[in-house]
Amino acid sequence: MLHPVEPGPSVVVCNTCRHSAEARENEAGQRGGTLLAEAMRDVQAAEPALQGVAVQEMPCLFACQRHCTVAIRAPGKLGYVLGDFAPDADAARAILEYAVRHAASEHGQVPYREWPQGVKGHFITRTPPEGFIGT
């Protein structure tokens, strides 16, 4: 059930997420989460500054009421689950830009003024890192 990955900053994409609130898959039968992960890798290929965050995939993050869900995490930092994204390059870029700022922050808290517009309104939860709780 668990598969080891390299430690470090990452965006975990739910690759079984719905394409949208209305549709499970697009016209070609692809899930939104798979398309979002692909869009993230395409953005990273074009923008080297966004390559410091791994894009990882796993089935079902259990946020099924929210489509195109991702978890942003880094060792020793608060983690975040975000959702309701379009599976496209604009959303992919915003998520990666936030994840880069998250990785560079001391505790995983990025000042609101530094949030890319594309992630505002998409936060679902924040999670403490193992061995810590937030204050």
DRENMAR-600726 format. One record per atom (N, C-alpha, C): x, y negated, z negated; residue in three letters. Coordinates in Angstrom, 2 decimals. Last residue first. Example, Ala and Ser with C-alpha at 12.3 -4.5 7.8 and 13.67 -1.06 7.14 Angstrom:
DRENMAR-600726
<node <12.85,2.25,-7.08>,SER> <node <13.67,1.06,-7.14>,SER> <node <12.90,-0.03,-7.87>,SER> <node <13.19,5.69,-7.80>,ALA> <node <12.30,4.50,-7.80>,ALA> <node <13.20,3.30,-7.80>,ALA> 
end
This chain:
DRENMAR-600726
<node <1.09,-26.13,-16.43>,THR> <node <0.73,-27.05,-17.52>,THR> <node <0.09,-28.28,-16.95>,THR> <node <0.89,-22.65,-15.44>,GLY> <node <0.99,-24.09,-15.18>,GLY> <node <0.61,-24.91,-16.40>,GLY> <node <2.97,-19.95,-16.49>,ILE> <node <1.64,-20.53,-16.28>,ILE> <node <1.84,-22.01,-16.07>,ILE> <node <5.15,-17.19,-15.61>,PHE> <node <4.87,-18.60,-15.91>,PHE> <node <3.37,-18.87,-15.85>,PHE> <node <5.55,-14.63,-14.72>,GLY> <node <6.31,-15.06,-15.87>,GLY> <node <6.06,-16.50,-16.29>,GLY> <node <4.95,-15.24,-11.31>,GLU> <node <5.11,-14.24,-12.36>,GLU> <node <6.00,-14.79,-13.48>,GLU> <node <3.43,-18.45,-10.73>,PRO> <node <4.38,-17.40,-10.43>,PRO> <node <4.50,-16.44,-11.61>,PRO> <node <-0.13,-19.08,-10.57>,PRO> <node <1.17,-19.25,-11.22>,PRO> <node <2.13,-18.15,-10.76>,PRO> <node <-2.00,-20.35,-7.84>,THR> <node <-1.65,-19.22,-8.67>,THR> <node <-0.27,-19.45,-9.30>,THR> <node <-4.90,-21.97,-6.71>,ARG> <node <-3.47,-22.08,-6.99>,ARG> <node <-3.17,-20.97,-7.98>,ARG> <node <-7.32,-21.78,-4.01>,THR> <node <-6.81,-21.50,-5.36>,THR> <node <-5.34,-21.87,-5.47>,THR> <node <-7.98,-23.33,-1.71>,ILE> <node <-8.97,-22.49,-2.38>,ILE> <node <-8.54,-22.24,-3.82>,ILE> <node <-7.61,-26.10,0.47>,PHE> <node <-7.11,-25.35,-0.68>,PHE> <node <-8.25,-24.59,-1.36>,PHE> <node <-8.46,-27.75,2.49>,HIS> <node <-8.38,-26.32,2.78>,HIS> <node <-7.93,-25.48,1.60>,HIS> <node <-8.30,-30.46,2.14>,GLY> <node <-9.63,-29.87,2.13>,GLY> <node <-9.63,-28.37,2.37>,GLY> <node <-5.43,-30.82,4.10>,LYS> <node <-6.33,-31.45,3.13>,LYS> <node <-7.74,-30.86,3.27>,LYS> <node <-3.96,-29.87,6.15>,VAL> <node <-4.21,-28.95,5.03>,VAL> <node <-5.18,-29.54,4.01>,VAL> <node <-3.71,-31.91,8.10>,GLY> <node <-4.34,-30.64,8.47>,GLY> <node <-4.55,-29.65,7.34>,GLY> <node <-2.16,-33.93,7.02>,GLN> <node <-3.61,-34.11,7.09>,GLN> <node <-4.32,-32.78,7.32>,GLN> <node <0.37,-32.77,4.82>,PRO> <node <-0.09,-33.00,6.18>,PRO> <node <-1.62,-33.08,6.19>,PRO> <node <1.15,-34.42,1.80>,TRP> <node <0.41,-33.33,2.43>,TRP> <node <0.12,-33.68,3.88>,TRP> <node <2.28,-36.53,0.53>,GLU> <node <3.14,-35.80,1.46>,GLU> <node <2.42,-34.64,2.15>,GLU> <node <0.44,-37.45,-1.26>,ARG> <node <0.81,-38.37,-0.18>,ARG> <node <1.68,-37.68,0.87>,ARG> <node <0.46,-35.39,-3.18>,TYR> <node <-0.64,-35.49,-2.22>,TYR> <node <-0.28,-36.37,-1.03>,TYR> <node <3.53,-33.70,-3.74>,PRO> <node <2.70,-34.89,-3.94>,PRO> <node <1.67,-35.04,-2.82>,PRO> <node <3.51,-30.29,-4.38>,VAL> <node <3.83,-31.29,-3.37>,VAL> <node <2.95,-32.51,-3.61>,VAL> <node <4.75,-28.00,-6.50>,GLN> <node <3.76,-29.06,-6.43>,GLN> <node <4.25,-30.13,-5.46>,GLN> <node <6.73,-26.18,-6.86>,GLY> <node <5.66,-25.82,-5.94>,GLY> <node <4.56,-26.86,-5.86>,GLY> <node <8.73,-27.16,-8.44>,HIS> <node <7.83,-26.17,-9.03>,HIS> <node <6.70,-25.72,-8.11>,HIS> <node <10.34,-28.73,-6.65>,GLU> <node <10.90,-28.07,-7.83>,GLU> <node <10.03,-26.93,-8.34>,GLU> <node <10.14,-28.28,-3.05>,SER> <node <9.74,-28.88,-4.33>,SER> <node <10.29,-28.08,-5.50>,SER> <node <10.70,-26.84,-0.80>,ALA> <node <11.69,-27.83,-1.23>,ALA> <node <11.37,-28.45,-2.59>,ALA> <node <8.38,-25.34,-0.46>,ALA> <node <9.65,-24.65,-0.72>,ALA> <node <10.71,-25.60,-1.25>,ALA> <node <6.59,-27.44,0.15>,HIS> <node <6.39,-26.60,-1.03>,HIS> <node <7.69,-25.93,-1.42>,HIS> <node <7.58,-28.25,2.61>,ARG> <node <7.61,-29.18,1.48>,ARG> <node <7.46,-28.43,0.16>,ARG> <node <7.03,-25.90,4.05>,VAL> <node <8.41,-26.39,3.96>,VAL> <node <8.55,-27.35,2.78>,VAL> <node <4.24,-25.82,3.82>,ALA> <node <5.04,-24.75,3.22>,ALA> <node <6.51,-25.15,3.09>,ALA> <node <3.47,-28.07,5.33>,TYR> <node <3.21,-28.04,3.89>,TYR> <node <4.11,-27.00,3.22>,TYR> <node <4.32,-27.16,7.83>,GLU> <node <4.88,-28.40,7.28>,GLU> <node <4.66,-28.45,5.77>,GLU> <node <2.67,-24.88,8.09>,LEU> <node <4.13,-24.73,7.99>,LEU> <node <4.79,-25.98,7.43>,LEU> <node <0.15,-26.11,8.24>,ILE> <node <0.43,-25.12,7.20>,ILE> <node <1.94,-24.98,7.01>,ILE> <node <0.48,-27.72,10.54>,ALA> <node <0.16,-28.33,9.24>,ALA> <node <0.49,-27.38,8.09>,ALA> <node <0.95,-25.73,12.52>,ARG> <node <1.97,-26.76,12.22>,ARG> <node <1.72,-27.37,10.83>,ARG> <node <-1.49,-24.33,12.48>,ALA> <node <-0.23,-23.64,12.20>,ALA> <node <0.85,-24.64,11.80>,ALA> <node <-3.29,-26.30,13.30>,ALA> <node <-3.40,-25.74,11.95>,ALA> <node <-2.08,-25.06,11.56>,ALA> <node <-2.27,-26.67,15.92>,ASP> <node <-2.38,-27.80,14.98>,ASP> <node <-2.46,-27.30,13.54>,ASP> <node <-2.46,-24.13,17.15>,ALA> <node <-1.15,-24.72,16.88>,ALA> <node <-1.22,-25.87,15.89>,ALA> <node <-5.10,-22.15,15.57>,ASP> <node <-4.45,-22.87,16.67>,ASP> <node <-3.15,-23.52,16.21>,ASP> <node <-7.60,-21.05,14.31>,PRO> <node <-6.38,-20.31,14.61>,PRO> <node <-5.63,-20.94,15.79>,PRO> <node <-8.71,-23.34,11.89>,ALA> <node <-8.84,-22.87,13.26>,ALA> <node <-7.55,-22.13,13.58>,ALA> <node <-9.25,-22.44,8.45>,PHE> <node <-8.45,-23.02,9.52>,PHE> <node <-8.93,-22.53,10.88>,PHE> <node <-10.19,-21.61,5.93>,ASP> <node <-11.05,-22.36,6.84>,ASP> <node <-10.26,-23.09,7.92>,ASP> <node <-7.73,-21.85,3.23>,GLY> <node <-8.54,-21.20,4.24>,GLY> <node <-9.34,-22.17,5.07>,GLY> <node <-5.10,-21.02,0.91>,LEU> <node <-5.83,-22.00,1.72>,LEU> <node <-6.63,-21.25,2.77>,LEU> <node <-3.55,-20.59,-2.11>,VAL> <node <-4.32,-19.92,-1.08>,VAL> <node <-5.16,-20.99,-0.40>,VAL> <node <-0.31,-21.05,-3.52>,TYR> <node <-1.60,-21.59,-3.10>,TYR> <node <-2.23,-20.71,-2.04>,TYR> <node <1.86,-20.92,-6.41>,GLY> <node <1.43,-20.47,-5.09>,GLY> <node <0.05,-21.01,-4.79>,GLY> <node <4.55,-22.42,-8.12>,LEU> <node <3.12,-22.23,-7.98>,LEU> <node <2.82,-21.79,-6.55>,LEU> <node <7.68,-20.61,-8.07>,LYS> <node <6.86,-21.80,-7.80>,LYS> <node <5.37,-21.43,-7.83>,LYS> <node <9.38,-18.42,-8.14>,GLY> <node <9.40,-19.35,-9.25>,GLY> <node <8.56,-20.60,-9.07>,GLY> <node <9.59,-18.05,-4.62>,PRO> <node <9.98,-17.57,-5.94>,PRO> <node <10.01,-18.69,-6.99>,PRO> <node <6.61,-19.06,-2.94>,ALA> <node <8.08,-19.11,-3.02>,ALA> <node <8.45,-18.69,-4.44>,ALA> <node <3.75,-19.21,-0.75>,ARG> <node <4.45,-18.79,-1.96>,ARG> <node <5.96,-18.98,-1.80>,ARG> <node <0.52,-19.40,0.42>,ILE> <node <1.83,-20.04,0.46>,ILE> <node <2.52,-19.73,-0.85>,ILE> <node <-1.68,-17.49,2.22>,ALA> <node <-1.12,-17.70,0.89>,ALA> <node <0.27,-18.29,1.08>,ALA> <node <-4.57,-18.14,4.29>,VAL> <node <-3.13,-17.94,4.11>,VAL> <node <-2.78,-18.12,2.63>,VAL> <node <-7.33,-17.37,6.41>,THR> <node <-6.79,-17.63,5.08>,THR> <node <-5.30,-17.31,5.03>,THR> <node <-9.57,-17.48,8.38>,CYS> <node <-8.16,-17.85,8.61>,CYS> <node <-7.50,-18.32,7.31>,CYS> <node <-12.55,-18.24,6.45>,HIS> <node <-11.82,-17.65,7.57>,HIS> <node <-10.41,-18.22,7.70>,HIS> <node <-14.02,-17.35,3.49>,ARG> <node <-13.23,-18.41,4.11>,ARG> <node <-12.41,-17.78,5.23>,ARG> <node <-15.08,-15.15,2.40>,GLN> <node <-16.02,-16.23,2.68>,GLN> <node <-15.34,-17.39,3.38>,GLN> <node <-12.85,-13.55,1.84>,CYS> <node <-13.65,-13.28,3.04>,CYS> <node <-14.72,-14.33,3.35>,CYS> <node <-10.46,-13.26,0.54>,ALA> <node <-11.11,-14.58,0.57>,ALA> <node <-12.07,-14.59,1.75>,ALA> <node <-8.76,-11.07,0.50>,PHE> <node <-9.97,-11.07,-0.31>,PHE> <node <-10.58,-12.45,-0.47>,PHE> <node <-6.83,-10.85,2.34>,LEU> <node <-6.45,-11.56,1.11>,LEU> <node <-7.65,-11.70,0.17>,LEU> <node <-6.36,-8.51,4.73>,CYS> <node <-7.30,-8.96,3.72>,CYS> <node <-6.69,-9.55,2.46>,CYS> <node <-3.23,-7.30,5.73>,PRO> <node <-4.67,-7.26,5.86>,PRO> <node <-5.36,-7.73,4.58>,PRO> <node <-0.55,-9.61,6.31>,MET> <node <-1.10,-8.46,5.60>,MET> <node <-2.61,-8.46,5.79>,MET> <node <2.45,-11.13,7.50>,GLU> <node <1.05,-10.76,7.67>,GLU> <node <0.68,-9.59,6.77>,GLU> <node <4.53,-14.01,7.28>,GLN> <node <4.29,-12.60,6.99>,GLN> <node <2.80,-12.34,7.15>,GLN> <node <6.94,-16.17,8.11>,VAL> <node <5.53,-15.91,8.38>,VAL> <node <5.35,-14.40,8.25>,VAL> <node <9.24,-17.91,6.04>,ALA> <node <8.86,-16.67,6.74>,ALA> <node <7.35,-16.64,6.96>,ALA> <node <10.67,-20.98,6.57>,VAL> <node <9.59,-20.30,5.85>,VAL> <node <9.19,-19.07,6.66>,VAL> <node <12.42,-22.22,8.23>,GLY> <node <12.91,-21.80,6.92>,GLY> <node <11.89,-21.09,6.06>,GLY> <node <11.42,-23.29,10.57>,GLN> <node <11.81,-21.88,10.59>,GLN> <node <12.29,-21.36,9.24>,GLN> <node <10.90,-25.91,10.98>,LEU> <node <9.85,-25.14,10.32>,LEU> <node <10.20,-23.65,10.21>,LEU> <node <12.93,-26.98,12.44>,ALA> <node <12.80,-27.45,11.06>,ALA> <node <11.76,-26.64,10.28>,ALA> <node <12.55,-25.98,15.08>,PRO> <node <13.49,-25.33,14.16>,PRO> <node <13.37,-25.76,12.71>,PRO> <node <9.94,-25.59,16.91>,GLU> <node <10.33,-26.58,15.91>,GLU> <node <11.23,-25.94,14.86>,GLU> <node <9.34,-23.47,18.57>,ALA> <node <9.51,-24.79,19.18>,ALA> <node <10.06,-25.83,18.22>,ALA> <node <9.10,-21.38,16.82>,ALA> <node <10.04,-21.23,17.93>,ALA> <node <10.34,-22.58,18.57>,ALA> <node <7.03,-22.32,15.16>,GLN> <node <8.39,-22.19,14.64>,GLN> <node <9.43,-22.08,15.75>,GLN> <node <4.89,-22.09,16.96>,VAL> <node <5.29,-23.41,16.46>,VAL> <node <6.71,-23.35,15.92>,VAL> <node <4.83,-19.28,17.21>,ASP> <node <5.06,-20.13,18.39>,ASP> <node <5.53,-21.52,17.97>,ASP> <node <4.20,-18.56,14.59>,ARG> <node <5.49,-18.14,15.16>,ARG> <node <5.83,-18.96,16.41>,ARG> <node <1.63,-19.68,14.43>,MET> <node <2.69,-20.11,13.53>,MET> <node <4.07,-19.75,14.08>,MET> <node <0.24,-18.21,16.35>,ALA> <node <0.41,-19.65,16.55>,ALA> <node <1.53,-20.18,15.65>,ALA> <node <0.27,-15.71,15.07>,GLU> <node <0.94,-15.88,16.36>,GLU> <node <1.22,-17.35,16.64>,GLU> <node <-1.32,-16.32,12.87>,ALA> <node <0.05,-15.88,12.66>,ALA> <node <0.86,-16.05,13.95>,ALA> <node <-3.73,-16.90,14.24>,LEU> <node <-3.07,-17.94,13.45>,LEU> <node <-1.60,-17.57,13.20>,LEU> <node <-4.37,-14.41,15.37>,LEU> <node <-4.08,-15.55,16.25>,LEU> <node <-3.36,-16.66,15.50>,LEU> <node <-4.85,-12.97,13.03>,THR> <node <-3.79,-12.53,13.95>,THR> <node <-3.39,-13.68,14.86>,THR> <node <-7.05,-14.41,12.04>,GLY> <node <-5.80,-14.33,11.29>,GLY> <node <-4.63,-13.92,12.15>,GLY> <node <-9.08,-14.01,13.98>,GLY> <node <-8.49,-15.32,13.77>,GLY> <node <-7.17,-15.28,13.04>,GLY> <node <-8.83,-11.13,16.13>,ARG> <node <-9.19,-11.75,14.86>,ARG> <node <-8.46,-13.09,14.71>,ARG> <node <-9.94,-10.59,19.46>,GLN> <node <-8.85,-10.84,18.52>,GLN> <node <-9.37,-11.54,17.27>,GLN> <node <-11.65,-10.24,21.62>,GLY> <node <-11.66,-9.24,20.56>,GLY> <node <-10.55,-9.41,19.54>,GLY> <node <-11.84,-12.28,23.38>,ALA> <node <-10.93,-11.19,23.75>,ALA> <node <-10.85,-10.12,22.67>,ALA> <node <-13.44,-14.13,22.11>,GLU> <node <-13.99,-13.45,23.29>,GLU> <node <-13.13,-12.25,23.71>,GLU> <node <-12.60,-13.48,18.62>,ASN> <node <-12.80,-14.35,19.78>,ASN> <node <-13.31,-13.52,20.96>,ASN> <node <-14.47,-12.22,15.77>,GLU> <node <-13.40,-12.16,16.76>,GLU> <node <-13.65,-13.18,17.86>,GLU> <node <-16.52,-13.10,14.10>,ARG> <node <-15.47,-12.24,13.56>,ARG> <node <-14.24,-12.23,14.46>,ARG> <node <-17.92,-16.34,13.95>,ALA> <node <-17.53,-15.17,14.73>,ALA> <node <-16.39,-14.40,14.08>,ALA> <node <-18.50,-18.48,12.18>,GLU> <node <-19.58,-17.87,12.97>,GLU> <node <-19.20,-16.54,13.61>,GLU> <node <-16.16,-19.29,11.07>,ALA> <node <-17.28,-19.01,10.16>,ALA> <node <-18.39,-18.26,10.88>,ALA> <node <-13.73,-17.42,13.00>,SER> <node <-14.39,-18.66,12.57>,SER> <node <-15.49,-18.28,11.59>,SER> <node <-12.37,-15.03,12.96>,HIS> <node <-11.94,-16.07,13.90>,HIS> <node <-12.50,-17.43,13.49>,HIS> <node <-11.57,-13.50,9.80>,ARG> <node <-12.50,-13.87,10.87>,ARG> <node <-11.89,-14.96,11.75>,ARG> <node <-8.58,-11.71,8.99>,CYS> <node <-9.54,-12.79,8.79>,CYS> <node <-10.38,-13.05,10.05>,CYS> <node <-6.54,-9.94,9.15>,THR> <node <-7.88,-9.41,9.44>,THR> <node <-8.97,-10.48,9.27>,THR> <node <-4.22,-11.12,8.35>,ASN> <node <-4.37,-10.83,9.78>,ASN> <node <-5.70,-10.18,10.14>,ASN> <node <-3.55,-13.65,6.36>,CYS> <node <-4.50,-12.54,6.39>,CYS> <node <-4.78,-12.23,7.86>,CYS> <node <-0.21,-14.50,5.99>,VAL> <node <-1.43,-14.72,6.77>,VAL> <node <-2.29,-13.47,6.68>,VAL> <node <1.88,-16.07,3.87>,VAL> <node <1.29,-14.76,4.13>,VAL> <node <-0.06,-15.01,4.79>,VAL> <node <4.69,-17.84,4.17>,VAL> <node <3.26,-18.00,4.36>,VAL> <node <2.75,-16.60,4.71>,VAL> <node <7.48,-18.25,1.91>,SER> <node <6.71,-17.58,2.96>,SER> <node <5.27,-18.08,3.01>,SER> <node <10.72,-18.34,0.50>,PRO> <node <9.50,-19.06,0.88>,PRO> <node <8.78,-18.35,2.02>,PRO> <node <11.77,-15.13,-0.85>,GLY> <node <11.98,-16.47,-0.33>,GLY> <node <10.66,-17.11,0.06>,GLY> <node <12.74,-11.73,-0.28>,PRO> <node <12.26,-12.81,-1.15>,PRO> <node <12.56,-14.16,-0.51>,PRO> <node <11.62,-9.65,2.36>,GLU> <node <12.71,-10.45,1.81>,GLU> <node <12.12,-11.52,0.88>,GLU> <node <9.31,-7.11,1.34>,VAL> <node <9.74,-8.17,2.25>,VAL> <node <10.88,-8.92,1.57>,VAL> <node <7.82,-3.86,1.05>,PRO> <node <8.79,-4.87,0.61>,PRO> <node <9.13,-5.85,1.72>,PRO> <node <4.44,-3.23,0.83>,HIS> <node <5.58,-3.15,1.75>,HIS> <node <6.58,-4.22,1.34>,HIS> <node <1.95,-1.29,-0.75>,LEU> <node <2.83,-2.45,-0.77>,LEU> <node <4.03,-2.20,0.15>,LEU> <node <0.82,1.20,0.00>,MET> <node <0.00,0.00,0.00>,MET> <node <0.86,-1.26,0.00>,MET> 
end
